[in-house]
Amino acid sequence: MAHQDFQFLVDSGLLRQVEEIVVESHRALYTAEERAWSPSVAYRWLRYENPTPVACLTDGTTRLRQRGAEFDARAVEKACAEASKKGFLN
């Protein structure tokens, strides 16, 4: 996804879909650790002001996995199916 046209990722809804999966995993991890959480905490943690949001999501996914976070399997499958339809996983 990182090499795809950014506007296409936005227009297709795929970027938002992946973003929601990562942010939800972050929320669940913080809740399990009994830490205060809000969407702004997640976006600061992702360093989302960076001009490469796909790279930020990839990095965030890696860091969450290293901390033992889980991702909603259905949401991931849905995002992968959408990505495949749009030619990202071919």
Phi and psi in degrees as a GROMACS rama.xvg file:
@    title "Ramachandran Plot"
@    xaxis  label "Phi"
@    yaxis  label "Psi"
@TYPE xy
-60.4165  -24.6707  ALA-2
-98.0342  3.58812  HIS-3
-84.8614  160.623  GLN-4
-60.9603  121.936  ASP-5
-58.3416  -45.1591  PHE-6
-62.1101  -36.3579  GLN-7
-63.4606  -41.672  PHE-8
-61.2825  -39.0142  LEU-9
-69.2299  -51.485  VAL-10
-61.7545  -34.8845  ASP-11
-75.86  -16.8655  SER-12
85.8386  -4.069  GLY-13
-66.6115  -40.9745  LEU-14
-60.8443  -45.1676  LEU-15
-62.5159  -40.7139  ARG-16
-61.4433  -47.2774  GLN-17
-67.0646  -41.4198  VAL-18
-57.1146  -44.5513  GLU-19
-63.6387  -37.0628  GLU-20
-63.2364  -46.4118  ILE-21
-67.1489  -44.0373  VAL-22
-65.1459  -39.3575  VAL-23
-65.1637  -39.1756  GLU-24
-64.0214  -40.4061  SER-25
-61.329  -44.6111  HIS-26
-60.9614  -46.1053  ARG-27
-62.8798  -40.7284  ALA-28
-64.7004  -45.9862  LEU-29
-62.6209  -39.3335  TYR-30
-63.0233  -45.1951  THR-31
-62.5798  -33.4608  ALA-32
-85.9718  1.97401  GLU-33
56.7839  41.5048  GLU-34
-105.407  150.055  ARG-35
-64.5123  136.806  ALA-36
-137.073  146.334  TRP-37
-153.96  162.405  SER-38
-55.3747  -37.4975  PRO-39
-65.3389  -33.0598  SER-40
-61.9234  -44.8578  VAL-41
-63.643  -44.4704  ALA-42
-70.4856  -34.3733  TYR-43
-65.8238  -42.3528  ARG-44
-60.5142  -38.9797  TRP-45
-74.1341  -9.59564  LEU-46
55.099  48.7158  ARG-47
-71.0478  -6.83995  TYR-48
-75.1725  -10.8294  GLU-49
-60.4011  140.021  ASN-50
-72.9729  2.23046  PRO-51
-121.634  75.1144  THR-52
-62.4048  -31.242  PRO-53
-65.2458  -42.6638  VAL-54
-63.6936  -37.0461  ALA-55
-64.3386  -41.079  CYS-56
-65.6394  -39.9356  LEU-57
-63.0377  -46.7253  THR-58
-63.1275  -43.0015  ASP-59
-62.0912  -40.5626  GLY-60
-61.0745  -45.3379  THR-61
-61.0555  -46.9078  THR-62
-65.9066  -38.0821  ARG-63
-65.6315  -42.7239  LEU-64
-60.9863  -39.6822  ARG-65
-63.7074  -26.5873  GLN-66
-91.5716  1.83456  ARG-67
90.524  13.1843  GLY-68
-69.7529  152.657  ALA-69
-112.047  155.234  GLU-70
-117.898  143.844  PHE-71
-61.94  109.257  ASP-72
-59.7936  -40.4795  ALA-73
-63.8615  -42.445  ARG-74
-64.3454  -40.5669  ALA-75
-65.069  -44.8091  VAL-76
-59.8109  -42.3455  GLU-77
-62.827  -45.193  LYS-78
-63.9002  -40.1287  ALA-79
-65.6355  -39.4355  CYS-80
-63.1182  -42.3827  ALA-81
-64.2392  -43.6109  GLU-82
-62.7793  -39.8478  ALA-83
-65.2771  -42.6968  SER-84
-60.0368  -33.509  LYS-85
-90.5644  3.28862  LYS-86
86.8099  11.4158  GLY-87
-79.364  -24.1782  PHE-88
-112.284  14.7754  LEU-89
